[in-house]
Amino acid sequence: MARRTQRRPDAVSVPYALGDQVRGPEALPPGDYRTPATYEGEVVQVGSGWNGVDAANAYLWVRLPDRTERKLAIEGCVLVTPAERPAQ
């Protein structure tokens, strides 16, 4: 049986999907002015899943090679092509 997904009327399209490899800056909380670290990993969640929570500061959750997860700012992320990935 095919799985159906229905977009919420207020949903915004994002250029990333679960499983994509991305590189980008961590999403810092409001008022935190540190220079964000850059991470690379597999997308495991896009945004919070809650209406309006991440509308102004969209983010991705990525799983790093060490199996920890980081929250990245979506506007600074780029897809990592297979040629750019480190050899395993």
Biopython code that builds the backbone (N, CA, C, O; Angstrom):
import numpy as np
from Bio.PDB.StructureBuilder import StructureBuilder

atoms = [
    (1, "MET", "N", (0.837, -1.162, 0.000)),
    (1, "MET", "CA", (0.000, 0.000, 0.000)),
    (1, "MET", "C", (0.894, 1.240, 0.000)),
    (1, "MET", "O", (1.831, 1.339, 0.792)),
    (2, "ALA", "N", (0.604, 2.158, -0.868)),
    (2, "ALA", "CA", (1.392, 3.389, -0.953)),
    (2, "ALA", "C", (1.048, 4.297, 0.224)),
    (2, "ALA", "O", (-0.107, 4.426, 0.630)),
    (3, "ARG", "N", (2.084, 4.910, 0.744)),
    (3, "ARG", "CA", (1.875, 5.828, 1.867)),
    (3, "ARG", "C", (1.480, 7.194, 1.324)),
    (3, "ARG", "O", (2.132, 7.720, 0.422)),
    (4, "ARG", "N", (0.437, 7.756, 1.861)),
    (4, "ARG", "CA", (-0.010, 9.081, 1.444)),
    (4, "ARG", "C", (0.487, 10.125, 2.418)),
    (4, "ARG", "O", (0.493, 9.922, 3.632)),
    (5, "THR", "N", (0.895, 11.224, 1.870)),
    (5, "THR", "CA", (1.241, 12.353, 2.731)),
    (5, "THR", "C", (0.420, 13.536, 2.273)),
    (5, "THR", "O", (0.237, 13.752, 1.075)),
    (6, "GLN", "N", (-0.061, 14.279, 3.202)),
    (6, "GLN", "CA", (-0.866, 15.437, 2.877)),
    (6, "GLN", "C", (-0.198, 16.663, 3.467)),
    (6, "GLN", "O", (0.094, 16.710, 4.662)),
    (7, "ARG", "N", (0.042, 17.656, 2.622)),
    (7, "ARG", "CA", (0.670, 18.886, 3.095)),
    (7, "ARG", "C", (-0.333, 19.717, 3.868)),
    (7, "ARG", "O", (-1.505, 19.812, 3.502)),
    (8, "ARG", "N", (0.152, 20.318, 4.946)),
    (8, "ARG", "CA", (-0.680, 21.282, 5.662)),
    (8, "ARG", "C", (-0.852, 22.497, 4.766)),
    (8, "ARG", "O", (0.034, 22.793, 3.964)),
    (9, "PRO", "N", (-1.968, 23.208, 4.879)),
    (9, "PRO", "CA", (-2.183, 24.385, 4.034)),
    (9, "PRO", "C", (-1.104, 25.456, 4.221)),
    (9, "PRO", "O", (-0.820, 26.203, 3.285)),
    (10, "ASP", "N", (-0.498, 25.547, 5.409)),
    (10, "ASP", "CA", (0.516, 26.566, 5.678)),
    (10, "ASP", "C", (1.936, 26.029, 5.509)),
    (10, "ASP", "O", (2.894, 26.727, 5.843)),
    (11, "ALA", "N", (2.096, 24.801, 4.999)),
    (11, "ALA", "CA", (3.410, 24.185, 4.873)),
    (11, "ALA", "C", (4.244, 24.881, 3.802)),
    (11, "ALA", "O", (3.725, 25.366, 2.797)),
    (12, "VAL", "N", (5.538, 24.913, 4.046)),
    (12, "VAL", "CA", (6.478, 25.508, 3.110)),
    (12, "VAL", "C", (7.388, 24.408, 2.593)),
    (12, "VAL", "O", (7.849, 23.566, 3.364)),
    (13, "SER", "N", (7.648, 24.408, 1.307)),
    (13, "SER", "CA", (8.517, 23.406, 0.722)),
    (13, "SER", "C", (9.966, 23.679, 1.114)),
    (13, "SER", "O", (10.391, 24.833, 1.165)),
    (14, "VAL", "N", (10.712, 22.636, 1.386)),
    (14, "VAL", "CA", (12.139, 22.775, 1.704)),
    (14, "VAL", "C", (12.938, 21.967, 0.694)),
    (14, "VAL", "O", (12.436, 20.983, 0.151)),
    (15, "PRO", "N", (14.167, 22.369, 0.437)),
    (15, "PRO", "CA", (14.958, 21.686, -0.594)),
    (15, "PRO", "C", (15.646, 20.405, -0.119)),
    (15, "PRO", "O", (16.497, 19.875, -0.833)),
    (16, "TYR", "N", (15.305, 19.896, 1.060)),
    (16, "TYR", "CA", (15.969, 18.721, 1.600)),
    (16, "TYR", "C", (14.942, 17.671, 1.974)),
    (16, "TYR", "O", (13.799, 17.980, 2.311)),
    (17, "ALA", "N", (15.378, 16.422, 1.907)),
    (17, "ALA", "CA", (14.520, 15.300, 2.277)),
    (17, "ALA", "C", (15.256, 14.422, 3.274)),
    (17, "ALA", "O", (16.479, 14.494, 3.394)),
    (18, "LEU", "N", (14.509, 13.598, 3.985)),
    (18, "LEU", "CA", (15.134, 12.654, 4.909)),
    (18, "LEU", "C", (16.144, 11.801, 4.151)),
    (18, "LEU", "O", (15.860, 11.316, 3.056)),
    (19, "GLY", "N", (17.320, 11.622, 4.737)),
    (19, "GLY", "CA", (18.358, 10.818, 4.114)),
    (19, "GLY", "C", (19.363, 11.612, 3.305)),
    (19, "GLY", "O", (20.435, 11.097, 2.991)),
    (20, "ASP", "N", (19.044, 12.865, 2.955)),
    (20, "ASP", "CA", (20.008, 13.698, 2.232)),
    (20, "ASP", "C", (21.231, 13.949, 3.097)),
    (20, "ASP", "O", (21.118, 14.045, 4.319)),
    (21, "GLN", "N", (22.391, 14.055, 2.480)),
    (21, "GLN", "CA", (23.616, 14.450, 3.170)),
    (21, "GLN", "C", (23.774, 15.953, 2.979)),
    (21, "GLN", "O", (23.763, 16.443, 1.850)),
    (22, "VAL", "N", (23.920, 16.685, 4.082)),
    (22, "VAL", "CA", (24.059, 18.140, 4.010)),
    (22, "VAL", "C", (25.217, 18.611, 4.882)),
    (22, "VAL", "O", (25.671, 17.906, 5.783)),
    (23, "ARG", "N", (25.676, 19.816, 4.591)),
    (23, "ARG", "CA", (26.698, 20.485, 5.402)),
    (23, "ARG", "C", (26.162, 21.883, 5.684)),
    (23, "ARG", "O", (25.621, 22.543, 4.797)),
    (24, "GLY", "N", (26.321, 22.330, 6.938)),
    (24, "GLY", "CA", (25.850, 23.669, 7.256)),
    (24, "GLY", "C", (26.140, 24.057, 8.689)),
    (24, "GLY", "O", (26.667, 23.265, 9.471)),
    (25, "PRO", "N", (25.781, 25.310, 9.029)),
    (25, "PRO", "CA", (26.045, 25.826, 10.371)),
    (25, "PRO", "C", (24.995, 25.377, 11.377)),
    (25, "PRO", "O", (23.822, 25.210, 11.044)),
    (26, "GLU", "N", (25.444, 25.184, 12.616)),
    (26, "GLU", "CA", (24.487, 24.833, 13.666)),
    (26, "GLU", "C", (23.501, 25.983, 13.856)),
    (26, "GLU", "O", (23.832, 27.148, 13.634)),
    (27, "ALA", "N", (22.294, 25.636, 14.266)),
    (27, "ALA", "CA", (21.259, 26.633, 14.550)),
    (27, "ALA", "C", (21.396, 27.035, 16.011)),
    (27, "ALA", "O", (21.116, 26.244, 16.911)),
    (28, "LEU", "N", (21.824, 28.260, 16.236)),
    (28, "LEU", "CA", (22.005, 28.746, 17.605)),
    (28, "LEU", "C", (20.695, 29.327, 18.124)),
    (28, "LEU", "O", (19.891, 29.827, 17.337)),
    (29, "PRO", "N", (20.468, 29.272, 19.423)),
    (29, "PRO", "CA", (19.252, 29.863, 19.981)),
    (29, "PRO", "C", (19.281, 31.385, 19.843)),
    (29, "PRO", "O", (20.358, 31.975, 19.759)),
    (30, "PRO", "N", (18.108, 32.026, 19.819)),
    (30, "PRO", "CA", (18.064, 33.487, 19.736)),
    (30, "PRO", "C", (18.901, 34.122, 20.844)),
    (30, "PRO", "O", (18.855, 33.688, 21.995)),
    (31, "GLY", "N", (19.658, 35.143, 20.490)),
    (31, "GLY", "CA", (20.479, 35.846, 21.472)),
    (31, "GLY", "C", (21.859, 35.238, 21.662)),
    (31, "GLY", "O", (22.684, 35.806, 22.376)),
    (32, "ASP", "N", (22.127, 34.107, 21.045)),
    (32, "ASP", "CA", (23.444, 33.479, 21.129)),
    (32, "ASP", "C", (24.248, 33.958, 19.926)),
    (32, "ASP", "O", (23.916, 33.628, 18.787)),
    (33, "TYR", "N", (25.290, 34.724, 20.165)),
    (33, "TYR", "CA", (26.034, 35.361, 19.085)),
    (33, "TYR", "C", (27.384, 34.706, 18.815)),
    (33, "TYR", "O", (28.252, 35.304, 18.179)),
    (34, "ARG", "N", (27.563, 33.467, 19.304)),
    (34, "ARG", "CA", (28.792, 32.743, 18.984)),
    (34, "ARG", "C", (28.846, 32.471, 17.486)),
    (34, "ARG", "O", (27.821, 32.502, 16.806)),
    (35, "THR", "N", (30.022, 32.210, 16.987)),
    (35, "THR", "CA", (30.156, 31.776, 15.601)),
    (35, "THR", "C", (29.700, 30.320, 15.544)),
    (35, "THR", "O", (30.256, 29.474, 16.246)),
    (36, "PRO", "N", (28.690, 30.013, 14.714)),
    (36, "PRO", "CA", (28.187, 28.641, 14.686)),
    (36, "PRO", "C", (29.210, 27.677, 14.072)),
    (36, "PRO", "O", (29.880, 28.007, 13.093)),
    (37, "ALA", "N", (29.317, 26.507, 14.652)),
    (37, "ALA", "CA", (30.163, 25.455, 14.101)),
    (37, "ALA", "C", (29.488, 24.886, 12.860)),
    (37, "ALA", "O", (28.264, 24.946, 12.736)),
    (38, "THR", "N", (30.274, 24.336, 11.945)),
    (38, "THR", "CA", (29.744, 23.712, 10.737)),
    (38, "THR", "C", (29.799, 22.195, 10.907)),
    (38, "THR", "O", (30.799, 21.641, 11.364)),
    (39, "TYR", "N", (28.703, 21.537, 10.530)),
    (39, "TYR", "CA", (28.600, 20.088, 10.642)),
    (39, "TYR", "C", (28.134, 19.501, 9.319)),
    (39, "TYR", "O", (27.559, 20.193, 8.479)),
    (40, "GLU", "N", (28.395, 18.208, 9.153)),
    (40, "GLU", "CA", (27.938, 17.478, 7.972)),
    (40, "GLU", "C", (27.315, 16.175, 8.437)),
    (40, "GLU", "O", (27.880, 15.461, 9.265)),
    (41, "GLY", "N", (26.132, 15.873, 7.889)),
    (41, "GLY", "CA", (25.477, 14.636, 8.289)),
    (41, "GLY", "C", (24.243, 14.340, 7.456)),
    (41, "GLY", "O", (23.948, 15.027, 6.478)),
    (42, "GLU", "N", (23.530, 13.302, 7.867)),
    (42, "GLU", "CA", (22.331, 12.836, 7.178)),
    (42, "GLU", "C", (21.089, 13.471, 7.795)),
    (42, "GLU", "O", (20.929, 13.456, 9.015)),
    (43, "VAL", "N", (20.215, 14.027, 6.968)),
    (43, "VAL", "CA", (18.982, 14.652, 7.453)),
    (43, "VAL", "C", (18.084, 13.576, 8.062)),
    (43, "VAL", "O", (17.743, 12.591, 7.407)),
    (44, "VAL", "N", (17.705, 13.779, 9.334)),
    (44, "VAL", "CA", (16.801, 12.849, 10.012)),
    (44, "VAL", "C", (15.477, 13.507, 10.389)),
    (44, "VAL", "O", (14.514, 12.817, 10.722)),
    (45, "GLN", "N", (15.425, 14.835, 10.338)),
    (45, "GLN", "CA", (14.175, 15.552, 10.599)),
    (45, "GLN", "C", (14.277, 16.943, 9.999)),
    (45, "GLN", "O", (15.317, 17.595, 10.085)),
    (46, "VAL", "N", (13.183, 17.389, 9.389)),
    (46, "VAL", "CA", (13.122, 18.735, 8.832)),
    (46, "VAL", "C", (12.210, 19.555, 9.717)),
    (46, "VAL", "O", (11.007, 19.299, 9.781)),
    (47, "GLY", "N", (12.775, 20.550, 10.409)),
    (47, "GLY", "CA", (11.988, 21.401, 11.288)),
    (47, "GLY", "C", (11.481, 20.667, 12.513)),
    (47, "GLY", "O", (11.913, 19.558, 12.827)),
    (48, "SER", "N", (10.558, 21.313, 13.190)),
    (48, "SER", "CA", (10.051, 20.785, 14.452)),
    (48, "SER", "C", (8.849, 19.880, 14.284)),
    (48, "SER", "O", (8.567, 19.038, 15.137)),
    (49, "GLY", "N", (8.140, 20.058, 13.173)),
    (49, "GLY", "CA", (6.901, 19.314, 12.994)),
    (49, "GLY", "C", (5.702, 20.019, 13.603)),
    (49, "GLY", "O", (4.571, 19.555, 13.455)),
    (50, "TRP", "N", (5.932, 21.129, 14.285)),
    (50, "TRP", "CA", (4.839, 21.871, 14.907)),
    (50, "TRP", "C", (4.574, 23.144, 14.126)),
    (50, "TRP", "O", (5.507, 23.865, 13.773)),
    (51, "ASN", "N", (3.317, 23.423, 13.857)),
    (51, "ASN", "CA", (2.903, 24.589, 13.097)),
    (51, "ASN", "C", (3.433, 25.877, 13.714)),
    (51, "ASN", "O", (3.161, 26.179, 14.876)),
    (52, "GLY", "N", (4.192, 26.633, 12.922)),
    (52, "GLY", "CA", (4.647, 27.954, 13.351)),
    (52, "GLY", "C", (5.897, 27.982, 14.196)),
    (52, "GLY", "O", (6.472, 29.055, 14.378)),
    (53, "VAL", "N", (6.354, 26.847, 14.729)),
    (53, "VAL", "CA", (7.488, 26.850, 15.645)),
    (53, "VAL", "C", (8.761, 27.307, 14.967)),
    (53, "VAL", "O", (9.514, 28.102, 15.528)),
    (54, "ASP", "N", (9.011, 26.810, 13.755)),
    (54, "ASP", "CA", (10.266, 27.136, 13.106)),
    (54, "ASP", "C", (10.075, 27.986, 11.858)),
    (54, "ASP", "O", (10.937, 27.989, 10.979)),
    (55, "ALA", "N", (8.975, 28.697, 11.766)),
    (55, "ALA", "CA", (8.692, 29.485, 10.574)),
    (55, "ALA", "C", (9.756, 30.546, 10.320)),
    (55, "ALA", "O", (10.166, 30.733, 9.174)),
    (56, "ALA", "N", (10.211, 31.244, 11.352)),
    (56, "ALA", "CA", (11.198, 32.313, 11.166)),
    (56, "ALA", "C", (12.626, 31.776, 11.131)),
    (56, "ALA", "O", (13.494, 32.379, 10.500)),
    (57, "ASN", "N", (12.878, 30.671, 11.789)),
    (57, "ASN", "CA", (14.231, 30.108, 11.891)),
    (57, "ASN", "C", (14.207, 28.627, 11.544)),
    (57, "ASN", "O", (14.392, 27.776, 12.413)),
    (58, "ALA", "N", (13.977, 28.322, 10.271)),
    (58, "ALA", "CA", (13.863, 26.932, 9.849)),
    (58, "ALA", "C", (15.163, 26.190, 10.105)),
    (58, "ALA", "O", (16.252, 26.757, 10.015)),
    (59, "TYR", "N", (15.027, 24.910, 10.425)),
    (59, "TYR", "CA", (16.208, 24.115, 10.729)),
    (59, "TYR", "C", (16.034, 22.661, 10.310)),
    (59, "TYR", "O", (14.931, 22.200, 10.019)),
    (60, "LEU", "N", (17.156, 21.962, 10.291)),
    (60, "LEU", "CA", (17.210, 20.530, 10.021)),
    (60, "LEU", "C", (17.874, 19.847, 11.196)),
    (60, "LEU", "O", (18.745, 20.436, 11.837)),
    (61, "TRP", "N", (17.486, 18.621, 11.493)),
    (61, "TRP", "CA", (18.240, 17.785, 12.423)),
    (61, "TRP", "C", (19.034, 16.829, 11.557)),
    (61, "TRP", "O", (18.481, 16.177, 10.670)),
    (62, "VAL", "N", (20.341, 16.743, 11.814)),
    (62, "VAL", "CA", (21.190, 15.822, 11.062)),
    (62, "VAL", "C", (21.896, 14.868, 12.013)),
    (62, "VAL", "O", (22.242, 15.229, 13.137)),
    (63, "ARG", "N", (22.101, 13.645, 11.540)),
    (63, "ARG", "CA", (22.853, 12.645, 12.303)),
    (63, "ARG", "C", (24.278, 12.657, 11.783)),
    (63, "ARG", "O", (24.522, 12.474, 10.590)),
    (64, "LEU", "N", (25.216, 12.873, 12.697)),
    (64, "LEU", "CA", (26.633, 12.931, 12.360)),
    (64, "LEU", "C", (27.219, 11.527, 12.293)),
    (64, "LEU", "O", (26.595, 10.576, 12.763)),
    (65, "PRO", "N", (28.415, 11.382, 11.712)),
    (65, "PRO", "CA", (29.037, 10.049, 11.636)),
    (65, "PRO", "C", (29.207, 9.368, 12.997)),
    (65, "PRO", "O", (29.202, 8.140, 13.074)),
    (66, "ASP", "N", (29.359, 10.156, 14.073)),
    (66, "ASP", "CA", (29.510, 9.539, 15.404)),
    (66, "ASP", "C", (28.159, 9.179, 16.037)),
    (66, "ASP", "O", (28.100, 8.792, 17.204)),
    (67, "ARG", "N", (27.070, 9.310, 15.254)),
    (67, "ARG", "CA", (25.687, 8.959, 15.628)),
    (67, "ARG", "C", (25.012, 9.972, 16.547)),
    (67, "ARG", "O", (23.879, 9.743, 16.972)),
    (68, "THR", "N", (25.677, 11.093, 16.868)),
    (68, "THR", "CA", (25.004, 12.167, 17.591)),
    (68, "THR", "C", (24.225, 12.998, 16.576)),
    (68, "THR", "O", (24.422, 12.856, 15.369)),
    (69, "GLU", "N", (23.351, 13.855, 17.064)),
    (69, "GLU", "CA", (22.558, 14.700, 16.170)),
    (69, "GLU", "C", (22.782, 16.163, 16.482)),
    (69, "GLU", "O", (23.037, 16.539, 17.626)),
    (70, "ARG", "N", (22.684, 16.987, 15.445)),
    (70, "ARG", "CA", (22.836, 18.436, 15.581)),
    (70, "ARG", "C", (21.718, 19.120, 14.815)),
    (70, "ARG", "O", (21.211, 18.609, 13.816)),
    (71, "LYS", "N", (21.355, 20.281, 15.309)),
    (71, "LYS", "CA", (20.328, 21.107, 14.677)),
    (71, "LYS", "C", (21.053, 22.141, 13.818)),
    (71, "LYS", "O", (21.836, 22.939, 14.333)),
    (72, "LEU", "N", (20.792, 22.129, 12.495)),
    (72, "LEU", "CA", (21.452, 23.049, 11.575)),
    (72, "LEU", "C", (20.475, 24.082, 11.033)),
    (72, "LEU", "O", (19.298, 23.790, 10.819)),
    (73, "ALA", "N", (20.979, 25.297, 10.812)),
    (73, "ALA", "CA", (20.181, 26.375, 10.216)),
    (73, "ALA", "C", (19.999, 26.079, 8.729)),
    (73, "ALA", "O", (20.980, 25.993, 7.990)),
    (74, "ILE", "N", (18.768, 25.926, 8.293)),
    (74, "ILE", "CA", (18.482, 25.493, 6.928)),
    (74, "ILE", "C", (19.017, 26.462, 5.880)),
    (74, "ILE", "O", (19.455, 26.029, 4.814)),
    (75, "GLU", "N", (18.989, 27.767, 6.162)),
    (75, "GLU", "CA", (19.400, 28.736, 5.140)),
    (75, "GLU", "C", (20.886, 28.664, 4.820)),
    (75, "GLU", "O", (21.305, 29.164, 3.776)),
    (76, "GLY", "N", (21.692, 28.063, 5.678)),
    (76, "GLY", "CA", (23.123, 27.949, 5.417)),
    (76, "GLY", "C", (23.549, 26.575, 4.941)),
    (76, "GLY", "O", (24.735, 26.344, 4.706)),
    (77, "CYS", "N", (22.594, 25.649, 4.794)),
    (77, "CYS", "CA", (22.941, 24.266, 4.418)),
    (77, "CYS", "C", (23.079, 24.106, 2.910)),
    (77, "CYS", "O", (22.449, 24.810, 2.121)),
    (78, "VAL", "N", (23.928, 23.149, 2.543)),
    (78, "VAL", "CA", (24.088, 22.762, 1.140)),
    (78, "VAL", "C", (24.092, 21.243, 1.068)),
    (78, "VAL", "O", (24.524, 20.568, 2.003)),
    (79, "LEU", "N", (23.607, 20.711, -0.048)),
    (79, "LEU", "CA", (23.667, 19.270, -0.265)),
    (79, "LEU", "C", (25.115, 18.857, -0.469)),
    (79, "LEU", "O", (25.896, 19.591, -1.075)),
    (80, "VAL", "N", (25.472, 17.689, 0.033)),
    (80, "VAL", "CA", (26.800, 17.139, -0.163)),
    (80, "VAL", "C", (26.667, 16.036, -1.215)),
    (80, "VAL", "O", (25.930, 15.071, -1.012)),
    (81, "THR", "N", (27.364, 16.174, -2.313)),
    (81, "THR", "CA", (27.296, 15.187, -3.378)),
    (81, "THR", "C", (28.092, 13.947, -2.991)),
    (81, "THR", "O", (28.977, 14.025, -2.138)),
    (82, "PRO", "N", (27.792, 12.808, -3.603)),
    (82, "PRO", "CA", (28.562, 11.592, -3.289)),
    (82, "PRO", "C", (30.067, 11.776, -3.479)),
    (82, "PRO", "O", (30.851, 11.203, -2.722)),
    (83, "ALA", "N", (30.481, 12.552, -4.460)),
    (83, "ALA", "CA", (31.906, 12.777, -4.709)),
    (83, "ALA", "C", (32.567, 13.551, -3.577)),
    (83, "ALA", "O", (33.775, 13.427, -3.375)),
    (84, "GLU", "N", (31.794, 14.354, -2.826)),
    (84, "GLU", "CA", (32.343, 15.166, -1.735)),
    (84, "GLU", "C", (32.389, 14.412, -0.402)),
    (84, "GLU", "O", (33.006, 14.883, 0.553)),
    (85, "ARG", "N", (31.753, 13.265, -0.335)),
    (85, "ARG", "CA", (31.696, 12.511, 0.922)),
    (85, "ARG", "C", (33.014, 11.799, 1.193)),
    (85, "ARG", "O", (33.668, 11.324, 0.264)),
    (86, "PRO", "N", (33.405, 11.722, 2.455)),
    (86, "PRO", "CA", (34.644, 11.008, 2.772)),
    (86, "PRO", "C", (34.486, 9.508, 2.513)),
    (86, "PRO", "O", (33.388, 8.963, 2.625)),
    (87, "ALA", "N", (35.582, 8.855, 2.171)),
    (87, "ALA", "CA", (35.562, 7.407, 1.945)),
    (87, "ALA", "C", (35.276, 6.698, 3.258)),
    (87, "ALA", "O", (35.760, 7.115, 4.311)),
    (88, "GLN", "N", (34.492, 5.631, 3.202)),
    (88, "GLN", "CA", (34.111, 4.923, 4.428)),
    (88, "GLN", "C", (34.903, 3.675, 4.607)),
    (88, "GLN", "O", (34.710, 2.958, 5.589)),
]
sb = StructureBuilder()
sb.init_structure("model")
sb.init_model(0)
sb.init_chain("A")
sb.init_seg("    ")
for serial, (resi, resn, name, xyz) in enumerate(atoms, 1):
    if name == "N":
        sb.init_residue(resn, " ", resi, " ")
    sb.init_atom(name, np.array(xyz, "f"), 0.0, 1.0, " ", f" {name:<3s}", serial, name[0])
structure = sb.get_structure()
